[in-house]
């Protein structure tokens, strides 16, 4: 089960199509329309598995995605208008350059017909498209474009791994099973500005140590988020008639350092509710958050039209079996947004107002089903229930046997006591038959008195 997870995973994507690109360039409020879902079946497989002498095991987990048309609201050939990340991100990177260099950069954008908003297919947006601007800028301005060849939002994820994880096997200490020892040979990253924020902690996000209690946190390191995340207990529940704990994201997960001081290490921060991941995403001004800026500062979703945050649709959760630490129902939801604004000297940015412009949000979900859930239910619910009832049955049977044994032992004692109390019935009967005088009870009592010799 650990090597090849039997739970089918799906990645559902929702794009925010820009409906008024020209108005945005004139400084007006962006108008967005959500498109989707576009669903991909996700396959995960561990490889390069190596066990070590210190009770740890190393592995790489590869991910492959295949479009799932049956559950999707459209096809990969659907065209969507989105912000041009190449242009808008690069414009912010060169903002502090001398005017002459910015003029050359802007001229290059015009030469290659680059615009601040582009219309591309879902497949191109996801897995990449060729853009000659990338190679040109890499030759003229090395380091501006951290990409080579195709550019796509998820181009680096398909047929790739999430790094080399080394986790504890639990031998000698079951409470450490699945807990990360190191990731890519390190115990902390260097993206952030505090020891706590850089710490690699928890598990890899697939399983947790057993015997969870409501006071425990679900902690895991997310390479995609470049940080450790913590979920908190919300309630006890049932999943497929199996008892589970539901864990959710606390409101402080993406809070800024002003609202939640322990997050100061993730700053420089913008409004509360978003995390700047540019330090681990090629310095592009990309932010992650809950979908529709759920749990964020209201100014975030009020700055654009078309966002409607709600707990029902946009909150992430994990339903986990507390006895084993195995998740039974998972729904991880995150949003990618791009910070855009007008850059002096780059005419392509027009008069855009500074705003966090949502690009898309995605949900990675998985629910145990089929034979796996039947097996889990049998061993984790049915058998323990049988054993529990069986112990009560055996205890009751034991009590009944003790009562019966005591009863069988007491009856003979009572009969013996009666013989002693009313004299030896056989002897007394014989004597009273031969001598009527002996039928007197007092005579019988005297008969039983011991004779004393003087």
N, C-alpha and C positions, 0 to 999 in steps of 0.2 A: 504493500500500500504506500510506503514511503517513497520507493523508487519511482513507481508509475502511479500517480494519483488517479483513483477511479472516478473522481468527480469531474463531469464535463464542464469546462469553463467557456464562457462566451464574453466577447468584448462588444458592447453596444456603443455606437458613436452618434452624437447629436451635434450637427454643425450650426453655427450662428451665421446665417447668410445676411450680408449687408444689403439693405434695400435702397439706401440713399448715398452712394459713394461721393457723388459730386457735391451734395449738400454738406457732407462731412468736411470736404476740402475747403469749403467756404466758412467753416467754423460752426456749423449747426450740429444739433444733437443726433448721434447715430440711431438709426432704426434697424433693429435686428429681427429676424424670423428664424425660429428653430426648425431645422430640417433633420429628419431621422425617425427611428433609429436605422443605422446601417450596421448590421451585426456580422461579426466574424467568430467562427469557431476557433477556440484557442487550444492548442495541444502543448503540453509540457512534458519534458522527459529529462531525467537526470543522467549525466554521463561523467566520465573521468572520476568515478567513485573510488576513493582511496581511504582506507582505514589506517589510523595512526596508533602508536603505542600509548599515547596519553588519553585514550578513550574518546577520541574525536574522529570525525570522518569529513573528508573534503569532497566537493562535487561542483559541477556546473549544471545549471538547468537551462535547457534550450527551449525557446518558444517559437511556435509556428502558427500562422493565422491563415484561415481559409474563409472566403466570403460565404455567408449563410443567407442565401436569397429568400428562403421560406419565411424567415422571421423579420426580414428587413422591409422598410417602407419604400425602398427604391432600389436602384441598381448602382453598381460601381461606375457606370457611365454617366450618372447624373452630374450635371454641371452646377457649381455653387460659386457665388461671388464672396471672396474673403479678402482680408487685408493681405498685402504682399509682404510677407515677413522679411524677404531678402532686402527689399527697398527700405521699409520703415525701420527695421532693426539696424541696418547699416547706416542709415541717416543719423541715428542716435550715437552710433559708435564714432562717427567723424564730426560730431557736433563741435568739439573743441579744436578742430584742425584750423590752420590758417585759411583765410577766405579763398586764396588761389587754389589750394588743394581741394577744397569743397566744390569749387567751380569745375575742376577737372572731373571730380566724382559725379557731379550732377550731369555734366555733359556725357559721361559714359552711360548713365542711366537712360538718357534720351537716345543715344546711339543704338542701344539694344532694345528700344521701345519698352522700357520698364515703366510700369505705372504703379501707383500706391495701392490699387485694388486690382485683383485678377479674377478671372473666371476659369476654373479648372474642374476636372472630373474628380469624383470621390477617390478613385484609384490613384490619380496623380497627387492629390493632396496627401493621401495616406502614405504611399510607398515611393513617391518621388517622380520628378520630371526633369528633363535636361534643360539647363538654362546656361547659355554661353556667358552670361554675365559673371557667373561664379569663377570660371577659369580665368577670364580677363582680369577681374579684380584681384585674384590671387597672384597674378603676374605683376600687376602694376602697384597694388597696395597689399603686400604680404601681411597676413594676419587679420585683415578686415573680414574676410569670409572664411570661417572655420570649416567650410564644407568643400568637398571635391566631388565632381560628377553630379549625380542626381541630388535634388533637394526634396525632402518630404518630411512631414511631421513625425511619422513613425517609421521612416526608412531604416533607422538603426535597430529597430526592435525585432523585425521579422527575421527568422532563421538566425537568431543570435542568442547569447546567454546573458544573464544578469550579473556575471562576475563569479569569482571562485569563493564559495562559502565553505567555511570550516565550522562545524557544529559539534556539540557534545552528543555522545551516543546514549548517555544516561547510565552507563555501567558504573556501579559504585555509588551513584547519586542520581536517583530517578528524577529529582527536582530540576536537574540541569539538562534533561533530554531535549533536543532540538534547539537549545540556546546557542547563539553564535559565539564562537571563540575568536574568529577574525574573518574579515572579508577582504579578499585580494591581498592577504598577508598583513593587513593593518587592523588595528583596534579602534581607530578614530579617523575621521576625514579631516580635511583642512579647508572646507568650503566656508565655514562660519567663524564667528568671532568669540566663542566661549568654549571652554572644555566640555560643558554639559551638552551644548548644541552639536558639537562635533563627535560625540560619543556614539559608537556603534553598539547597540544594546538590543536585548530581546531575541526573538527567533527570526527566521527568514520569512515569516508570515504565512506559513502553510499549516503548521501544527504547533502546539504549545505543551508545556509539561502538564501532567495529569493532576487531579485533585484540586481543581480551581475552586476558589471561594469568591463570594461577591466583593470582597475587599481587594482582590487581586486585579492588577491591570493587565491588559493584553498589549504587550510591547513587541514591536518588530521593526527591523530596518528595511526601508524601501529604497533600493537604488534609483528608482524612477523619480522619487521625491528628494533624493540626496540627503536623507535624514532619517532619524529614528522617530517613529510615530507611536502614540499610546492611545488605546481605547479604554473606556470606563464601563463598568457594569451598569445596565439600565434596568433589566427586569429578568425574572425567571419565566420561561416559556416552554412550549412543546413544539418540536419539529418532527413531523411524521410519527407522532405518538412517542417520541423520544424526548426526555427532559433536557432542556438546553438553557444556557445563559445567553442573553442578548447583550452584546457590547457595542457601544456607539462612540463616535468622536466627541470629545468634550468641546465646549464652545471656545476654549482657549487654544485649540490645536493650531489655528492660523492667526491667532490674535497678535497684534503688534506689541512691541516692548513697553509701550505706555500703558496699555490695558492689562498686560500680563508680563511683569518684569522678567521672569525666566526666559522669555522669548527675545530678550534684548540682543542676544547673541546672533539672531537671524537678521538683524537690521544691517543696513538702512532699510527702514520700513515705510510703507505707505499706509493707507487706511487699514484698520483692523479687519482681518478676515482674508488676507491674501499673503502669500509667501513668495518673495523674490528669489527665483532659482537661477538667476543669470550667471552666478558664479560657477555653477556646474552645468550650464547649458550654453557654452561658447560665448558668454557675455551678451547674449541676446536678451532683451528686456522682456523675458517671459515670467509670468506669475502663475502659481497654482492656487486653487481655492476649492471650496465646495461648489457644485453647480449652481448657476444663477446667483453666485455670491451669497448663498445660504449661510447663515450665522455670521455674516460680515456686516460692516458698517453700511447703513442704508444708503449713504451717498454713493456707494459703488454701483448698486443696481438702479438707483435713480438717475444716474448719469447717462443711461442709454434707455431707449424704448424697446420693450420686448422681453424683459426679464421678470420672472414671477417665482421667487424662491419659496419653497415649502418643504417641510420636514418629510412629508409623505413621498415626494418625488425625488428629493435631492440629498437626503441624509444617508450616510453610509452606515453599515452594520455588519456584524458577524454573529451568527448563532452557533454556539460551541457546546459540545457535550462536556460538562465540567469534570466528569470522572476520568475521561481519557485525554482531554485536551484536543480533540479532533473537531474541526469545524464541519457543520452539516449544511449550513446555508450562508453564503457570503455575497455581499454586495458592496464593492468599493467604488466610490464615485468621486471623480476629480475633474476640475475644469482648467483649461489652459487659456490664459489671456495675454494680450500683447499691449504693452504700454506704448502709446503713440502720441506725437505732438508735432507741431510745426518746428522745423529746424531752419534757422536763418542761413541762407546760402544754398539750401537744397530746395529748389522750386517745386519738386514733386510732392513735397509735404504740404504745400498750400498754406492755409490758415487754420489747420486742424487745432482744436482745443486739446489740451492734455487730458487723456482719458485712458482708463484700462478697458480695452476693447476685447470682449470674449471671442475666442476663435471656435472652440468646441468644448464639449464635455463628454466623458466616457464612463461607462460602468463595466467593471470586470466582475462577473457574477458566476457562481457555481453552486449547485445544489446536489447533494448526494441522492441518487435514485437507483432504480432497478435492483438487480441482485445484491448490490453493495448495501443498500439501505435495509433490505430484508435480512441479510446476514448480521448487520450491525444491530438491528432491532432484536433479533433472536438472542445474540450473545450479551447485549448490554441491557435489555429490558426483560425479555421472557425468562431466560435462565436465572438472573438474579431474583426475579419475582418468585419463581418456583423454589429456589433455595430458601428464600425468606419464608414462604408459606410452609415449606417442608420442615423448617426448624420449629415453627409453632406447632405443627402436627406432631412432630417427634416429642416436643416438650409436653404437649397435652397427653400423648400416649404414655409418656414416662410417669406423669402425675397419676394417671388412671391406674397404672400397674402398681405404683406405690400404695395407693388407696386399697386396691384389691389385696395386695400382700398383707397390709396391716389388718384388713378385715378378716382374712383367713387365719391370721395369727391370734386375733382377739377372741374369736368364737370358741375355740378349745379352752382358752383360759377361763372364759365365763362358765363353761360347763364344769370345769374342775372346781371353780370357786363354789358353785352350787352344791357339788358333792360334799365339799368340806363343811359348808354352812348347814346343810340339813342331814349331816352324818352320812356314813356310807350306806347308801340307799339299799343295797343288796343285803347287807348284814342286818340292817334294821328291819327290813321286811321279813326276813326269815325268823328273827327272834320274836317279833310281835305276833307272828302266826303261831308259834309254839306256846307262847306264854301271853295270855291276854293282858296280864298285868303290865307287860313290857310295852303294851301299846300306848301307855302313858308317855307323853313327850318328855316329862320330867325324868321318868325312869330312863329313857333313852339318853337324855342329857347326862344323867349320872353315870350311865354305862360308859360314856365317852370320857368322863373325868379320869385323869391319870391316877393310878394308885400310888400312894406315897408309903414307902417302907420306913418304919421307925427302927 
